[in-house]
Amino acid sequence: IKMLLKIAICDDEKIICNDIKNKLESMPGSHRYDISVFCDGNKLLSSKEQFDIIFLDIEINDINGMDVASFLRQKGIGTYIIFMTSHSEFMQEAFKVNAFRYLCKPVKVSEFEEAIVSAEKQLTENESVLIRSGGEIVNIKKNSIVCVEAFGDGTYIYTTDKVIESRNSLKYWTELFSAEDFFQVHKSYLIAMSYVKTIKGFEAEMSCINLTVPIAHRKMKQFKDELISYIAKKSYYGKYHI
């Protein structure tokens, strides 16, 4: 799934703005970034653009960056805010406005890359998926999908709160979704790694829905290995019995 990410950089120091812009443009897939630069917080607040990620200096001359973040949150804007500052004493305040990351200047490449990759991954996980079901088009969040079950030429999409019938094949969904987050455990089932509750024998019990999914014998080892890897990355310890 591809999407254009709208990113804002807000700092009253031009050299910092250019540094962050250069870092973004050197990232793989940077052609998908739509970057806007602001030299003061009021201009950012008055912008009609809706940004996915904002790199925000805390010590801006015209208005404190923390106040900019507070105004955004008060308006119900859930953008990913990545603060940049030379002073660590602001870190506690950053948590009050639900900052995604807090980077100290000069911004290290490794810390910058971790922040942008993590933000982009979370944004991707929260993407919407359009499903044609009967005469309707249903819009759901990708991260609400627990399991996809094949039937005939179509599929059943099990979400955390409903089941949707789709005309698309299981192959279609397997190719659409990330191999890191979904695994085809059986010729008839594609499951979301994050919703695997337990593995018993050759079956996976899924969270949020009353469904136990069969696991093909030949897929078991690969599935367990990839699930363990997924758990390690997500730090979801203590939830599984493998």
Disulfide bonds with the S-S distance in Angstrom:
none
